[in-house]
Amino acid sequence: MSFSFLSGKRLTIGLHVLAWAFIVIIPQYLISVYGGRSDNHFLYQFYANTLIYGSVFYLNYLWLVPKLFFLDSKMKYILTVAGVIILSSLLLYVINNYLFFDIEREKQIDQVMKELNKGMDLKKPPFRQMRIFNYFYSAILICGFSLGLGVLEKLNLNEKQRKELEKEKLNSELAFLKNQISPHFFFNTLNNIYSLIGFDTDEAQEAVLKLSKLMRYLLYESEHGESRLGDEVAFLNNYVDLMKLRLGNKVELNVSFPENNSDLPVPPLLFVSFVENAFKHGVSYRERSFITIRMSVNGNRIFFSAKNSIGSGSHAEEVYSGIGLENVKKRLNLLFPGTHELKIEQTDTEFDVDLTLETRPLT
């Protein structure tokens, strides 16, 4: 069952309706349980006051905050809110002291004051002035609460929009990454296949098949937001096999990928930047070099490591560069917040990457 309807504006409207339902029902419930006046005088007065306060809340929440406060009209907003507070306080005073004036209650208060004033010179407290202050103070609190709620929702909306823009930017960078991989990699691979045709036709045909599978994954499968770990591993295996065509005897290559957990969801092309970086900087045709790539899975946790030597022709500061590795860091922070750990260490002779991430549990 989908609960997507319990989100966004529908959730906000639902919470407001629920709050107003409680406001309407609770006074009636309390009167029915504990007793009250038969003429429902208190109930009508309560609803009239609630209507005024509710109007102040929604006027500020739905109109003044978005139309004035968020449009850099702070002074105009303050003056308008001050006017609303004063007008609402006066309106509440008129309603409670004239429209719903309770003669019996005033008589009871006078009687109590007479009893307390026996033998003492006590003055009746200024109840009307106190009520005006109470209306004024309550209106300020309601305006402050509606302002805080509006600002909080605006911040949440801005954060949501920021994440959407970040996702769009990452998608653009991912597309650029795919285009970055393709020309350089395909050019070298085709040259290697051309060389193979003359002395090993079977291996050349196998290389062409792997290249076609790799291209299919790049062009079609990686267009989706998620990929199966099995497909990602197959892509990496094909990538490594094709890169091996140009390796010499001085390069020590060790690769280990998992064979199970093929349905574990992962973002497409998440690991290829590390592999590409290892081959780019770990291959030397003049001295001994090495590349070690490993991946293992434990439940829904993926462990990946890529280690390579740094040839004498590469500078350490150039190894960690390019849009590929930066793209991976941004995607990990966006897609796996708090559920991944990326460690990148480098020296003058070695570059190490260790990545641990936790995807959704297998179902």
Secondary structure as GFF3:
##gff-version 3
##sequence-region A 1 363
A	DSSP	alpha_helix	8	34	.	.	.	ID=ss1
A	DSSP	alpha_helix	41	59	.	.	.	ID=ss2
A	DSSP	pi_helix	60	64	.	.	.	ID=ss3
A	DSSP	alpha_helix	65	67	.	.	.	ID=ss4
A	DSSP	three_ten_helix	69	71	.	.	.	ID=ss5
A	DSSP	alpha_helix	74	94	.	.	.	ID=ss6
A	DSSP	pi_helix	95	99	.	.	.	ID=ss7
A	DSSP	alpha_helix	103	116	.	.	.	ID=ss8
A	DSSP	alpha_helix	127	197	.	.	.	ID=ss9
A	DSSP	alpha_helix	201	219	.	.	.	ID=ss10
A	DSSP	three_ten_helix	221	223	.	.	.	ID=ss11
A	DSSP	beta_strand	227	228	.	.	.	ID=ss12
A	DSSP	alpha_helix	229	243	.	.	.	ID=ss13
A	DSSP	three_ten_helix	244	246	.	.	.	ID=ss14
A	DSSP	beta_strand	251	256	.	.	.	ID=ss15
A	DSSP	beta_strand	265	266	.	.	.	ID=ss16
A	DSSP	alpha_helix	272	282	.	.	.	ID=ss17
A	DSSP	beta_strand	289	298	.	.	.	ID=ss18
A	DSSP	beta_strand	301	309	.	.	.	ID=ss19
A	DSSP	alpha_helix	316	319	.	.	.	ID=ss20
A	DSSP	alpha_helix	323	335	.	.	.	ID=ss21
A	DSSP	beta_strand	340	346	.	.	.	ID=ss22
A	DSSP	beta_strand	350	358	.	.	.	ID=ss23
###
